[in-house]
């Protein structure tokens, strides 16, 4: 006997190879609501495997020549909206975002609340950096760990993630950077890094976070500090180079991607990056993350090739 159709269907987007991300969605049959927790990232992040395709190369070529319309340029834009709302019946290609339209606020509010309820019900583990998740689990499975609020205060982690991209969150994120939970501190660092120049008041906080007990917090803080000031760049790059050489593949990948995103600011770390790239090439076929580290470091050291 067939079960009753679901009222809502939920979706998730997380890391793919070396491209980190966190987005969640809910759909009720007509309306699709997407919540981007990393709005500072493009939908079309650089990604070694995809960037080799003829389609991706042509798309980027046309964009550089100014030959693309608004829809594909939204996909290629360097950032995205924190919230998206689409009428999938009238707009199946999801080109018109109604999230900011007052006449659709009731629908937005309903789906936003339902998605948040689902996240809290499922205690979504995707909001933890992978190294942190495994460390918390210890001898248990991540699923078992997530059921214990003392091991994973998800309500507080989610609240910190929801601040990313908010213009008024700098003060709160600075406070959360000293929180007792590493997941909360991680999202505070992500938010300050996403804020760019607006986070200059947090330089001292980020400097202290370079010594955080959690590698993911150190890496995010280093990424933020390296972009904010040249004074903090040597210390930040030292942290990233150390993480890059870590025996923990999750930590190394996180650092590799962070260095790639820094662009020219990462140049003093190029020797360490080249050394790790050679090691990653040697480990391909033995360790999955080695391929992704290679993608990130080749993207940084050999852009466009």
N, C-alpha and C positions, 0 to 999 in steps of 0.2 A: 504494500500500500504506500503510495507516494506521500511524502510529508508535505505540509503546508508551505507555500512559497515564503521565503524570507521577506520581511518588510525592508530590511537593510542589508547591503553587502559592503564589506569593509576591505580596504586595500592598504598595502604598505610598500614603501620604497626605501631601501637601505643601501649600504655599500655594494657597488658592483666593481669587481676587480680593485683598481686603485682609486676609484671615484667614490668618495664618502658622501653620504646623504642621509636625511631623515625626513620623510614625508608620509602622511597618512591620509586616507580618504574614506568617505562613506557615500553610498548612493541609494536612493529610495525607488529607483525605477525610472524616475524622470530627472531629478536633480542630482548632480554630482558635486560634492563639497571636498576640496583638497586643502589640507593644512600643511604648509611648508615650514618646518622647524629650522631649516637652513636657507632662509630667503636670500642670503648673501651669495649663494651659489647659483650658477646658470643651470637651466635644464639641459644644456648641451656642454657639460664640463669636458675638458680635454680628457680623453680616455684612449689608451694605447691601441686596444683592439678595434674599437669603433672608428678611430681616426684613420685607420688603414683602408677603410671602405671607400669605393668610388663615390658613393652617395654623400658621405660626410665631407669628403674633400671638395666635391663640386658645390655643396651647400655653402661651405666656408668661402670658397672662391667667389661665388655669386654675391655673397654678403659683402665681401671686401670691395667688389665693383659697384655696390649700390644697386643691384638688380633684383633684390628680394622685397616683397611686400611686407606689410605690418605683421601678418600672422607668423611667417617663418622667422622674422626678426625677433618676435617675442620669445620664440624657442631659443634663439641664439643669444639673447640679451645676457649681460653679465650677472644680473640679479633677477629675482622674481617676486611676485606678491606673496605675502604671508598667508593670505587666504584666497581661494578661488572658488567660484560657484558657477556652474554651467547648467543650462537647460538642455539636456541631451536629446530631447525629442525635437525641439525646434532648432537646435544647434548641435547636431551629432558630431561635428568636428571640433567642438569646444573652442570656439574662437572668441566668444563674447563673455567676458568675466563679469558677472553680476554682483560680486561680493560687496562692492562699494555702493550699490544702488539702493536707496532708501526703500523703494517699493518691494524689494525682495529681502528686507531685513528679517522678517518673521521666518522665512525659509532658512536663511543663513543661521539664525539663532537656534532653530530646531536641530539642524544637522550638526552644527558646532557642538551643541550639548550632547547629542547622541554619540558623536565620535569620542568626545571626552569620556563619557560614561563607559564606552567600550574599552578604551585604553585602560581605564582604572579597573574594570572588571577582569581584563585579560592580563593585567600587570605587565605590559609590553616591555620586553627585555631589550628591544632595539634602541632604547634611549640610553643604554650603557655602552661605553667603548668596549670593544670585544675583550681586550686584555683585562679590564676591570671586571667584566661579567664572569670570566673564567676564574679570576682570583677570588671573587666573592663566593662562587660556588664551591670551591675547594674540592672535597671528596664527593659532594652531592652533585646532582645535575643542575644546570641553570634553571630548569623548570621548578625543581624543588626549592632552590634558593629564592626564586621570585615569589613563592607563596608565603615567605616569611617577611613580615614588614620590618623586623629588626635588621634583616640582611639587605633589604631593598626598600627604602622608604619612597616608593614610586610617586606618591602624591607630591612630595617635595621636589623630586627630580623633574617631574612633568611641569610643575609650576615654574621651575628655573628655565626649562626649555621653551616655555611659552613666552618668555621675555625677549628672546632673540629677535632682533629686528625692530623692537620698540624704541622709539626715539627718547622716551622718558625713563628708560630702565637703567641707565648707567650707574646711578647711585645705588640701586638695589643690587645690581650685578657686582659692584665692588664689595658690597657687604657679603654677598653669597660666595665670593671667592675665598672667604675664610670659613665657610660652613664646615660642619663636622663630617659631612658625607661627600665622598669624592665625586659621585655622580652629579650632585648639585654644583660642586666647584667646577667640574668640567663644563657644564652648560653656562655657568657664569663666564668662564674664559672664552667659550665659543661666542657668546654674546658680545663681549668686549672686543674680540677680534673682528666680528662682523660690523661693529660700529665704526671701525676705521679711525679717522682723525677725531671723531667726536669723543673717543675714549681717552684722550690725552690726560685727563685728570686721573686716570687709573694707572698711570705708568709705575708708580711706586708699588701699587698692589700687584701688578703683573710681575714686577721685578722680584717680589717676595715669592710669588707663585712659581718661579723658576726652580725653587727648592721644594716644591710640593712632594708629598709621599707618593702620589699617583702619577704615573708616566703620562697619561693622557692630558692631565691638567698642565703638567710642565710643557708638553709639546704645544698645546693651544696657547698658553701664555707666551711662549717663545715666539710663536707665529705672530701674535698680536704685537708684541714688543718690537720685533724686527721691522715691522712696518710703521710703527709710531715714531721711533727716534733712532738716530744713528748712535746715540750714546749707549743705548741698551742693546744694540745689535751684536757686538762681539759675544756678550754673555748669552744672548738668546741663541745665536748660531752654535755656540759651544754645547748648549743643551740639546739642540737638534742633532748635531753631529754625534753626540753620545747616544741618543736614542736611536739614531740611524744604525749604529753599529751593535745594537742590542741583540742578544741571542733570542729574545722574544720577537717572533716574526710580526705579531700584531703591532707592537711598539715601533719596530723598524719601519713597517709600511706607513704608519701614521706620520712618522717623521719624514719619510721620503715624499709623501704627498704634500706635506706642509712646506717643505723646501721647494718643491716644484711650484706651488702657488705663490711663493715669494718672488719668483722671477729673478731679476737682476740683483735684488737685495741678498740673495743666497750665494752670490759669487765667491765670497771668502770661504765658503764651505765646499766649493767644487772639488778640491782634492779628496776630502772624505767621501763625497758623493761618488766620485769616479772609482774609488777603492771599493765602496759597497756595491756599485754597479757590477764590477768584475766578479765579486763574490756571488752576487745574485745570479749572474749568468752561469756560474759554475754549479749552482744549486738547483737550477731549473730541472724539472723532472723528478726531483727528490722532495721538494717543498713547494707547495702551491703558491704561497705568498712571494716566493722568489721572482716569479713571472711578473707579478703586480708591482713589486719594487722596481724591477727592470723597466716596466712601462713608465712609472713615475720619474725615475732618474733619467731615462733617455729623453723624456719629454722636457726635463729641465736642462739637461746638458746638450741635447741635440734637437732643439725645437725645429719643427717643420720637416724633419727627415723621415 
